[in-house]
């Protein structure tokens, strides 16, 4: 029975990867793949799917209850930044300062833009929407491969600003605070060192990939040329100071009051109110902006929650215990075991935030019982959650490829190397450094 249970989990993982790469949404693919787990592990179908406790739906609902406010408020703030023209203004300002006379400068500029926006609390989904119209004309003008666009977007939006920089308001950095009682600035020295490691690696890979592409005479693909809008220079936008004020307010509030409970929600609310006031002149309709932001938050929240629910179902299956014991047995260090388990959960769910939620719910109490430092646990889980997060069934990966017009083959490789390999390197350095600090 144990062999069948383990095989069932492996088949369900393969199935969910297959279904999502074929275009089936994770909200549907999750429970379908979950049925394989239920049947192979001799679990009650209705209790496992619809039960009030430790079921697919209870896990989905639990994640939504605890985190939907972050998705909602972050999306509303993003809507104000986008509709007012503040996002475009920030992008143009950075591009003007960096320049656009060389491909490498363009890639660095896009990295900076993505970093600023995500560190300011803007969802990566919105960042993708905002940066594509800006980037495509530049890539076309310089006639460089559009495949390279993957590198700066994921380096800026899915690495240090997602998991490492102190006070980053990402959902990933917020989830552990509710269980461990830590702040968004948990383990700041480890966070800063990890950020430096992944940034250096990312810039090195960016330079390498660009040179390789140019040496191979790869050019912009005309087949990708679509209806991407360039900047509308006739539209009045807020000044650069006004444009960055809500983001500065958000980050500053979190930094100054990092130990206050639910500070990310408070800071986002303050920034939204500020945006509504200072951007009034540039917003056609506040009602539409609020509605658009709210609607835009729903599908990412449900997609992530579905990934969490699938992962929770796996975590509760007998077959998973065999796999987890095998992973934990690979090292005598509980910190290494913690990191490997988190990375594995991220890979099977396709969601780093989902992996964090599962770890916090199911496994962290055991590690806390070992007397390990809560701040160290916070940072390790968050960083490890992104070590294998770029997989074919990842919601972000699917969304990015669809919007950028790239296939899995063309968009996956660069994202995998930048995010997964970069986080693995940073995680190794953090684990080594943790032995001397904690």
Buried (B, 14 or more C-beta within 10 A) or exposed (E): EEEBBBEBBBBBBEBBBBBBBEEBBBBEBBBBBBBBBBBBBEBEEEEBBEEEEBBBBBBBBBBBEBBBBBBBBBBBBBBBBBBBBBBBBBBBBBBEEBEEEEBEBBBBBBBBBBBBBBBBBBBBBBBBBBBBBBBBBBBBEBEBBBBBBBBBBBBBBBBBBBBBBBBBBBBBBBBBBBBBEBBBBBBBEBBBBBBBBBBEBBBEBBBEBBEEBBEEEBBBBEEBEEEBEEBEEEEEBBEBEBBBBBBEBBBBBBBEBBEEEBBBBBBBBBBBEBBBEBBEEBBEEEEEBBEBBBEBBBBBBBBBBBBBBBBBBBBBBBBBBBBBEEBBEEEEEBBBBBBBBBBBBBBBBBBBBBBBBBBBBBBBEEBBEEEBBBBBBBBBBBBBBBBBBBBBBBBBBBBBBEEBBBEEEBBBBBBBBBBBBBBBBBBBBBBEBBEEEE
